[in-house]
Amino acid sequence: QVQLVESGGGLVQPGGSLRLSCAASGSTFNINAMGWYRQAPGKQREVVAIIINTSGSTNYADSVKGRFTISRDNRKNTVYLQMNSLKPEDTAVYYCYAVILRTTSEYWGQGTQVTISS
C-alpha cells in the first residue's frame, strides 16, 4: 500500500507561481512512476506530468510544457510540481498519482485546490 499526501495549493494571480508537493509513504520502494493529474469543474481528470522513478524521465501535457516542472527527491519520497506563468485555465484540483506496475496498482492523493484568479 502507498499513501500520498499533497500540499501547496492555493490562490494565485495570473502569471504567478506555485509549488505542489506530494509525500509518499508505505511501500514506496515498489513505485514505478509518480505524477500529477488535475480536474477542473465539469471536465475530466487529465494528466499534467509524469516522472519515471528509475530513469527520472518526464512527460508533460502540451498545455503545461515550458511552464511546469516535475521533480522528485527520492530521499524524502516526495514529488514536486513547480508551476510558473500560471493561467486561469490551470484552475483545478490537482491530484498526486503513483503506480506500481508489478501489481497494476494505482494510488491517488486527496487532491489540492489550485485557483488562478485576479
C-alpha positions, 0 to 999 in steps of 0.5 A, a space after each residue: 500500500 502507498 499513501 500520498 499526501 499533497 500540499 501547496 495549493 492555493 490562490 494565485 494571480 495570473 502569471 504567478 507561481 506555485 509549488 505542489 508537493 506530494 509525500 509518499 509513504 508505505 511501500 514506496 520502494 515498489 513505485 514505478 512512476 509518480 505524477 500529477 493529474 488535475 480536474 477542473 469543474 465539469 471536465 475530466 481528470 487529465 494528466 499534467 506530468 509524469 516522472 519515471 522513478 528509475 530513469 527520472 524521465 518526464 512527460 508533460 501535457 502540451 498545455 503545461 510544457 515550458 511552464 511546469 516542472 516535475 521533480 522528485 527527491 527520492 530521499 524524502 519520497 516526495 514529488 514536486 510540481 513547480 508551476 510558473 506563468 500560471 493561467 486561469 485555465 490551470 484552475 483545478 484540483 490537482 491530484 498526486 498519482 503513483 503506480 506500481 506496475 508489478 501489481 497494476 496498482 494505482 494510488 491517488 492523493 486527496 487532491 489540492 485546490 489550485 485557483 488562478 484568479 485576479 
